[in-house]
Amino acid sequence: MFGLMCGETRAPIPCIFIARAAFKKQMDYVIRKATLDDREDIETLIVESARNLSQEDYSGEQVEAAIKTVFGVDTSLIVDGTYFVAESSAELIGCGGWSKRRTLFGGDQFAERDSTNLDPRTEPAKIRAFFIHPKFARKGIARAILSLCENEARAFGFRSLELMSTLPGIKLYRACGYEGAERVEYAAGDGVVIEFMVMKKDLP
């Protein structure tokens, strides 16, 4: 379960979630806005997540190519105030965010970027860069962050959402109401090709 400390509101204001999950050992965590000081820890989390949670869908070569060319911190999300981290006992255990800009995926190192603003009346907000620490996977953390992102995007006037899912993430997003069927290929260089899936959801 999780509660919104700043009250039940859809206004786009900074909020902190306190979450308590019924794991084998009960644990508490907070979800807060990421800061620029978190960047190094987020990068470490992303690498740990990619290397340990993608093995059933991607080869080691594909994972390392993705870390080099795609997976990473997008500083613009932090500056915009739309990126979140989940923290437990001073350790980052998850991250994810949403964007009002056109870039669909990729960290700072990703070359194909478009930082222009979306029109919330006609274009979908982007769900961006979700990664969970392997020790805390499948414990509801990603869902909690995703729910917060969806509520904020709705408060900004967006009517729909779009994301680029890794293959391991498809099951989660489908369970949360996102739809998509066609896989797309990204050429990561040196002959390495990585498959993703574009998924969308209308906001109620």
C-alpha positions in Angstrom: 0.0 0.0 0.0 1.1 3.6 -0.5 -0.2 6.9 0.5 0.3 10.4 -0.8 1.7 12.6 1.9 0.7 15.9 0.2 -2.9 14.9 0.1 -5.3 13.5 -2.5 -4.7 15.9 -5.3 -4.0 15.8 -9.0 -2.1 19.1 -9.0 1.4 19.0 -10.5 3.2 19.7 -7.2 6.1 17.8 -5.6 4.9 14.8 -3.7 6.5 12.1 -1.7 5.0 8.6 -1.5 5.5 6.4 1.6 5.1 2.8 0.6 4.9 -0.3 2.8 4.8 -3.6 1.0 4.0 -7.0 2.4 7.2 -8.8 1.5 8.6 -11.8 3.3 10.2 -9.1 5.5 8.1 -5.9 5.7 9.9 -3.0 4.1 9.3 0.7 3.8 10.3 2.9 0.9 9.7 6.4 -0.3 9.2 7.6 -3.9 10.5 11.2 -4.4 11.5 13.5 -7.1 15.0 12.7 -8.4 17.7 15.4 -8.1 20.8 16.1 -10.0 22.8 14.7 -7.1 21.1 11.3 -7.7 22.5 10.9 -11.2 25.5 8.7 -10.4 23.3 6.4 -8.2 20.7 6.2 -10.9 23.3 5.2 -13.5 24.5 2.4 -11.2 20.9 1.3 -10.7 20.2 1.2 -14.4 23.2 -0.9 -15.1 22.4 -3.4 -12.3 18.8 -3.7 -13.5 19.7 -4.1 -17.2 22.4 -6.7 -16.6 20.3 -8.8 -14.2 16.7 -8.5 -15.3 17.1 -8.8 -19.1 18.8 -12.1 -19.4 15.8 -14.0 -20.6 15.1 -11.6 -23.4 18.4 -10.1 -24.5 21.9 -11.5 -25.0 24.8 -10.2 -23.0 26.0 -8.4 -26.1 22.7 -6.7 -26.6 22.5 -5.6 -22.9 26.0 -4.0 -23.0 25.2 -2.3 -26.3 22.0 -0.9 -24.8 23.8 0.4 -21.7 26.4 2.1 -24.0 23.9 3.7 -26.5 20.4 3.8 -25.0 20.0 3.0 -21.3 21.0 5.9 -19.0 20.0 9.0 -17.2 18.1 11.6 -19.1 19.0 14.7 -17.2 16.2 16.7 -18.8 13.7 14.6 -17.0 15.3 15.5 -13.6 15.5 19.2 -14.5 11.8 19.1 -15.6 10.9 17.6 -12.3 9.2 14.5 -13.9 11.6 11.8 -12.8 11.3 9.8 -9.6 13.4 7.5 -7.5 12.3 4.9 -5.0 14.5 4.8 -1.9 14.8 2.4 1.0 17.3 2.7 3.8 19.2 5.4 1.8 19.5 3.0 -1.2 17.9 3.7 -4.6 15.8 0.6 -5.5 13.8 1.9 -8.5 13.4 4.8 -10.9 11.1 6.0 -13.6 9.4 9.1 -14.9 7.3 10.7 -17.6 7.9 13.5 -20.0 6.2 16.4 -21.7 8.9 16.4 -24.4 8.9 14.4 -27.7 11.9 12.1 -27.0 10.5 8.7 -26.5 13.4 6.9 -25.0 17.2 7.0 -24.3 19.6 8.6 -21.9 21.8 11.6 -22.3 24.1 9.6 -24.6 21.2 8.8 -27.0 21.7 10.8 -30.2 18.1 10.8 -31.5 16.5 13.3 -29.2 13.8 15.9 -29.6 13.4 18.2 -26.6 10.5 20.2 -28.0 7.3 20.2 -25.9 4.3 18.0 -26.7 0.8 19.3 -27.1 -1.2 17.6 -24.3 -4.5 18.1 -26.2 -3.4 16.0 -29.2 -0.2 14.1 -28.3 0.6 11.5 -25.7 2.9 12.1 -22.7 5.9 9.8 -22.7 6.6 7.2 -19.9 10.3 7.1 -19.5 13.2 5.0 -18.2 11.8 2.6 -15.7 14.4 0.4 -13.9 14.2 -1.6 -10.7 17.0 -3.0 -8.7 17.2 -6.8 -9.1 16.7 -7.4 -5.4 13.4 -5.5 -5.4 11.9 -6.6 -8.7 8.3 -7.7 -8.9 7.3 -6.1 -5.6 5.0 -3.4 -6.8 7.6 -0.6 -6.9 7.4 0.0 -10.7 3.6 0.1 -10.5 3.7 2.7 -7.7 6.0 4.9 -9.7 4.0 4.4 -12.9 0.7 5.4 -11.1 2.3 8.6 -9.9 3.6 9.4 -13.4 0.1 8.8 -14.9 -1.5 11.0 -12.3 0.9 13.9 -12.9 0.6 13.6 -16.7 -3.2 13.7 -16.4 -2.9 16.8 -14.1 -0.9 18.5 -16.9 -3.7 18.0 -19.3 -2.5 14.9 -21.2 -5.1 12.5 -22.3 -2.9 9.5 -23.4 0.5 8.0 -22.8 3.1 6.4 -24.9 6.3 4.4 -24.1 9.0 2.3 -25.6 9.1 -0.9 -23.6 12.0 -3.3 -23.3 11.0 -6.9 -23.8 11.1 -7.7 -20.1 8.8 -4.7 -19.4 6.0 -5.7 -21.7 4.2 -7.9 -19.2 4.1 -5.1 -16.6 2.8 -2.5 -18.9 0.1 -4.8 -20.4 -1.0 -5.5 -16.8 -1.3 -1.7 -16.3 -3.5 -1.2 -19.3 -0.9 -0.4 -22.1 -1.4 -1.9 -25.5 1.1 -2.7 -28.2 1.9 -5.6 -30.5 4.5 -4.7 -33.0 8.2 -4.9 -32.1 10.6 -2.3 -33.4 14.3 -2.8 -34.0 17.0 -0.4 -32.8 20.5 -0.7 -34.3 22.9 -0.2 -31.4 26.0 -0.3 -33.6 28.6 -3.0 -34.4 25.8 -5.1 -35.9 23.9 -5.4 -32.7 20.1 -5.0 -33.0 17.8 -4.6 -30.0 14.1 -5.2 -30.0 11.6 -2.9 -28.2 7.9 -2.4 -28.3 5.9 0.9 -28.6 2.9 0.8 -26.2 0.1 3.2 -25.6 -2.6 3.9 -23.1 -5.6 6.3 -23.0 -6.0 8.1 -19.6 -9.5 7.9 -18.1 
